Amino acid sequence: MSRADLIDDLLAGRAKYSSIFNYPTLNWADIGAVGWLVDGAAIVNQVALQRTSYGPYARAMVRICKEESFHARQGYDIMMKMSFGTEAQKAMAQDALNRLWWPALMMFGPPEAESVHSAQSMAWKIKIMSNDEGRQKFVDQTIPQIEYLGLDIPDKEAKLNKKTGHYEYSDPDWSEFFDVLKGNGPCNVDRMAARNKAHDDGAWFREGLLAHAEKQQIAAE
Ligand SMILES: [Fe+2]
């Protein structure tokens, strides 16, 4: 499959991309919450992927993790400023957390039983951590951060299991997740329209590059 085929698939809506990109960012608090929760969830996956059996990906992940942890820290820094700021700022931080908590949990994919490729990917060690293990890690690292901010945990059922040392948590609405994958999330249509517009707007530039390359070739002959 060529690069052009992959781009065609993306623009036609056939390619998959992370479900999280189909949720809106409404205000500055969302910029903080996305960095903290969304990049934070991505890092949990990416740290594990440094040991994936596909070498080029594993090697690239090392630098990607460093970059991503910067995003997560920047996001948490914004959340600290807002949570320790005025009442209005704190309310914005809480609202952003409430809206992004569940979509962040969905980023790890459905529970193992409902995950289509999980077993095969685990057998080949492409994937080294199950969806549920990743989600548990994320919950365990994020709840103490919510408490530090003095915000309410969006999941009213979440609580520390003293025996296991892990937090018990509620599942997100998996029917919403599968609906977003099907193209029915709050922003799927907008996101695809933006991608297609950017591609169309860039046509003149791609043509220019080709024309330039042709001229160079003629000059070289
Ligand atoms: Fe990032």
Residues whose N, C-alpha, C, O or C-beta is under 5 A from the ligand:
A	BS01	LIG	D39 E68 H71
